[in-house]
């Protein structure tokens, strides 16, 4: 299956994500929609993968640390042909591998996540293994901004810089709303860009909903030995006006009326 263009992919993935959350009465649609554009660009234009052989040694590795926002990644993988619509429809049902936090038994998933602060350390270890084995695939890790409150992430950040993991890209979904409020109120991350520059990362800050900026940042390479971080400024609940910037959509599931209105807005975007 050929990769879909990112604009088409993000719209289809968000519609499927919306349906999953509504029908299963689950949470985290706000954070799912904030990272949707980044995932669409990754899977349509950047990542090397093989849906017929998900264990292909030459694949790029994506570690999705914000495992609570699983629905958008499941929907994106299904749109790209990793598994069937029937499997996607089994989300959160008894006996399904598509659990409400990311599960590594799902085709295309590298690591079960949801315990925040763990995936980046694994991703850095994998990136180091790739370097030692003189392989050419790349390693990516997506984290939420609230997740940066976890100290283990900063250990991994030091590790990546120390080992000169130029094959490692960290992507921060910087929607500025975490589980208990605004990030500035819960645990202020600013100045975030300066922090990563001090930790010796190639540091890029972008609009996380602008596909051209996303693609340019993912492809950026200044031929240094530094790891790269992309601070993607995003909007929680992006694309649905009553969800945008709203903490409640970290937890709420849309009722039927909200589902129909959200679907209308996504289709019209």
Phi and psi in degrees as a GROMACS rama.xvg file:
@    title "Ramachandran Plot"
@    xaxis  label "Phi"
@    yaxis  label "Psi"
@TYPE xy
-76.8688  150.72  UNK-2
-70.6763  139.31  UNK-3
-78.2087  152.413  UNK-4
-66.8185  148.67  UNK-5
-62.1498  -36.2205  UNK-6
-66.0268  -45.1276  UNK-7
-65.8929  -41.1539  UNK-8
-63.3203  -44.2108  UNK-9
-66.9028  -37.6906  UNK-10
-66.2228  -47.7902  UNK-11
-64.3267  -39.7605  UNK-12
-66.5386  -40.9642  UNK-13
-66.7358  -38.0397  UNK-14
-63.6363  -41.2519  UNK-15
-70.078  -39.5921  UNK-16
-60.3778  -46.5266  UNK-17
-57.1626  -44.5318  UNK-18
-64.6091  -41.7157  UNK-19
-60.442  -48.3728  UNK-20
-65.3189  -41.9109  UNK-21
-64.1307  -50.0233  UNK-22
-70.6961  -33.7929  UNK-23
-89.7272  -7.74416  UNK-24
56.4617  46.9769  UNK-25
-107.603  -175.19  UNK-26
-113.923  -175.046  UNK-27
73.8438  25.4909  UNK-28
-69.9414  -29.4203  UNK-29
-59.7727  -48.7662  UNK-30
-72.1199  -24.9287  UNK-31
-68.2916  -43.9236  UNK-32
-71.9238  -27.0922  UNK-33
-69.4471  -29.6506  UNK-34
-100.056  -0.4126  UNK-35
-60.5292  -41.1869  UNK-36
-67.075  -40.0802  UNK-37
-61.8919  -45.2438  UNK-38
-61.7298  -40.2051  UNK-39
-62.7051  -42.8672  UNK-40
-68.247  -42.0701  UNK-41
-56.0865  -50.644  UNK-42
-81.0782  -20.0165  UNK-43
-93.3089  -28.1876  UNK-44
-131.469  -10.5361  UNK-45
-122.943  -57.3929  UNK-46
-66.0625  140.44  UNK-47
-92.0421  122.564  UNK-48
-152.943  165.547  UNK-49
-137.715  107.205  UNK-50
-67.7531  -21.3919  UNK-51
-82.6548  -16.2625  UNK-52
-145.815  84.1123  UNK-53
-70.7198  -11.6966  UNK-54
-97.4924  9.88552  UNK-55
-50.7918  126.563  UNK-56
-62.9079  -29.5232  UNK-57
-84.0084  1.48346  UNK-58
-69.4367  151.881  UNK-59
-75.7045  148.191  UNK-60
-105.765  125.363  UNK-61
-112.971  120.631  UNK-62
-104.752  115.921  UNK-63
-99.9761  92.2159  UNK-64
-73.6751  -30.7635  UNK-65
-82.2317  68.1472  UNK-66
-64.5045  -17.891  UNK-67
-67.4747  -26.1714  UNK-68
-92.815  46.062  UNK-69
-67.768  -30.8874  UNK-70
-60.4932  -37.4402  UNK-71
-72.2823  -33.6768  UNK-72
-72.0419  -42.3079  UNK-73
-56.9961  -45.9767  UNK-74
-64.8835  -39.6361  UNK-75
-65.3885  -43.8821  UNK-76
-61.8544  -41.8091  UNK-77
-64.7949  -41.9962  UNK-78
-61.1044  -31.6901  UNK-79
-86.8184  -1.96615  UNK-80
96.3037  13.968  UNK-81
-70.1856  -30.6991  UNK-82
-157.603  173.153  UNK-83
-82.452  164.393  UNK-84
-62.661  -35.1943  UNK-85
-59.8212  -42.2566  UNK-86
-66.2406  -42.613  UNK-87
-58.7792  -39.9844  UNK-88
-66.9759  -13.3157  UNK-89
-82.8417  0.014204  UNK-90
-47.1869  128.035  UNK-91
66.992  13.9971  UNK-92
-95.6798  157.724  UNK-93
-55.1037  130.276  UNK-94
86.0036  -4.86539  UNK-95
-84.7201  143.864  UNK-96
-75.3477  -17.9061  UNK-97
-82.611  77.0253  UNK-98
-79.2138  171.081  UNK-99
-81.0902  2.11787  UNK-100
-129.954  153.265  UNK-101
-55.2444  134.053  UNK-102
-121.726  126.62  UNK-103
-70.0057  -9.16768  UNK-104
-78.6139  -10.779  UNK-105
-78.2612  130.593  UNK-106
-54.2242  128.959  UNK-107
97.1391  -7.52431  UNK-108
-99.0268  128.696  UNK-109
-84.9605  -33.205  UNK-110
-152.689  136.056  UNK-111
-69.1678  128.438  UNK-112
-134.792  169.539  UNK-113
142.805  -29.7148  UNK-114
-78.5185  100.627  UNK-115
-63.6929  142.193  UNK-116
93.8931  4.64552  UNK-117
-101.107  -38.9201  UNK-118
-66.6251  -33.8279  UNK-119
-63.6582  -38.0176  UNK-120
-63.4926  -42.2972  UNK-121
-64.0663  -43.8831  UNK-122
-60.0607  -40.9953  UNK-123
-66.4068  -38.2754  UNK-124
-62.4968  -41.2028  UNK-125
-66.6483  -39.6648  UNK-126
-64.0004  -39.3034  UNK-127
-65.9595  -41.9275  UNK-128
-59.6767  -41.7144  UNK-129
-59.8724  -43.806  UNK-130
-65.0538  -43.9596  UNK-131
-65.8513  -33.1729  UNK-132
-85.8648  -0.500462  UNK-133
57.9529  39.6111  UNK-134
-89.757  166.845  UNK-135
-111.345  -5.85849  UNK-136
-70.3555  162.075  UNK-137
-114.917  157.539  UNK-138
-119.96  132.262  UNK-139
-123.494  148.902  UNK-140
-138.696  128.548  UNK-141
-106.126  123.881  UNK-142
-123.009  156.226  UNK-143
-84.3851  159.994  UNK-144
-68.4852  -42.152  UNK-145
-60.6393  -26.8442  UNK-146
-65.8884  -22.0109  UNK-147
-71.032  -5.07243  UNK-148
-69.2189  -18.261  UNK-149
-79.0913  124.168  UNK-150
-63.5332  -28.9834  UNK-151
-60.4817  -29.7935  UNK-152
-63.6803  -38.99  UNK-153
-72.2834  -27.5948  UNK-154
-65.0235  -42.7154  UNK-155
-65.4084  -38.0194  UNK-156
-62.8854  -43.2079  UNK-157
-63.2832  -40.8733  UNK-158
-60.6378  -45.5117  UNK-159
-62.5414  -41.9909  UNK-160
-69.3962  -42.3161  UNK-161
-60.6849  -41.3653  UNK-162
-90.1061  7.63139  UNK-163
52.5594  53.9036  UNK-164
-83.0834  73.7587  UNK-165
-68.4331  -10.884  UNK-166
-92.4129  9.66692  UNK-167
-113.838  129.697  UNK-168
-123.275  122.626  UNK-169
-98.536  132.67  UNK-170
-119.428  122.55  UNK-171
-104.598  121.219  UNK-172
-81.4386  91.1613  UNK-173
-93.9332  70.8985  UNK-174
-89.5324  -6.54343  UNK-175
68.3566  14.5536  UNK-176
-131.002  115.202  UNK-177
-110.012  -170.55  UNK-178
-61.2298  -27.8006  UNK-179
-119.1  13.4711  UNK-180
146.845  -166.195  UNK-181
-68.4969  139.954  UNK-182
-60.1304  -32.7533  UNK-183
-65.1991  -29.289  UNK-184
-86.7198  -35.7617  UNK-185
-79.5727  -52.2741  UNK-186
-160.06  100.384  UNK-187
-64.0599  125.352  UNK-188
-94.4624  -14.6313  UNK-189
-70.7721  146.117  UNK-190
-84.8747  107.795  UNK-191
-66.3405  -44.4086  UNK-192
-60.3897  -44.3575  UNK-193
-64.1763  -35.0786  UNK-194
-59.5557  -48.4813  UNK-195
-69.8021  -33.4711  UNK-196
-63.3826  -39.4492  UNK-197
-67.0831  -28.8764  UNK-198
-85.3644  8.6147  UNK-199
70.0777  41.0506  UNK-200
-102.979  147.157  UNK-201
-68.1831  117.87  UNK-202
-117.452  119.742  UNK-203
-120.343  139.327  UNK-204
-122.355  127.934  UNK-205
-138.48  169.849  UNK-206
-81.6797  111.679  UNK-207
-74.2777  6.76101  UNK-208
-117.396  -1.32297  UNK-209
-94.6496  109.73  UNK-210
-64.1497  -33.8474  UNK-211
-65.5726  -42.9597  UNK-212
-66.1772  -40.4747  UNK-213
-60.7522  -48.6056  UNK-214
-63.798  -43.6419  UNK-215
-61.3852  -41.6088  UNK-216
-69.6238  -38.3124  UNK-217
-66.8159  -33.0558  UNK-218
-88.7348  -6.82667  UNK-219
-64.1605  133.177  UNK-220
-151.447  114.012  UNK-221
-99.0021  17.401  UNK-222
61.8291  28.858  UNK-223
-96.9877  179.133  UNK-224
-96.8471  8.55097  UNK-225
-83.4415  147.236  UNK-226
-69.8637  166.135  UNK-227
-119.643  141.426  UNK-228
-125.058  136.963  UNK-229
-114.321  112.733  UNK-230
-89.4284  102.912  UNK-231
-94.3202  104.39  UNK-232
-71.4714  116.074  UNK-233
-128.891  174.639  UNK-234
-120.742  122.796  UNK-235
-62.22  130.332  UNK-236
76.2532  19.8137  UNK-237
-50.1852  129.845  UNK-238
102.199  -10.8692  UNK-239
-127.574  112.492  UNK-240
-60.6518  -32.7517  UNK-241
-84.4391  -4.26518  UNK-242
-100.611  -23.9595  UNK-243
-63.0896  131.245  UNK-244
67.9498  7.03081  UNK-245
-98.0637  119.705  UNK-246
-57.096  -34.4351  UNK-247
-54.9903  -30.8612  UNK-248
-83.1226  7.88586  UNK-249
-74.8141  -22.5689  UNK-250
-121.027  -32.9665  UNK-251
-77.2036  155.237  UNK-252
-113.374  137.022  UNK-253
-67.9396  135.017  UNK-254
-75.5696  -176.952  UNK-255
-61.5163  -44.3476  UNK-256
-64.5557  -43.5545  UNK-257
-66.4635  -37.6269  UNK-258
-60.247  -47.0593  UNK-259
-65.5585  -39.3095  UNK-260
-68.5232  -42.4403  UNK-261
-63.2307  -41.4146  UNK-262
-61.8891  -41.1606  UNK-263
-62.3011  -43.4752  UNK-264
-67.1972  -40.4261  UNK-265
-66.1629  -42.5393  UNK-266
-64.1257  -31.1145  UNK-267
-87.143  -2.53437  UNK-268
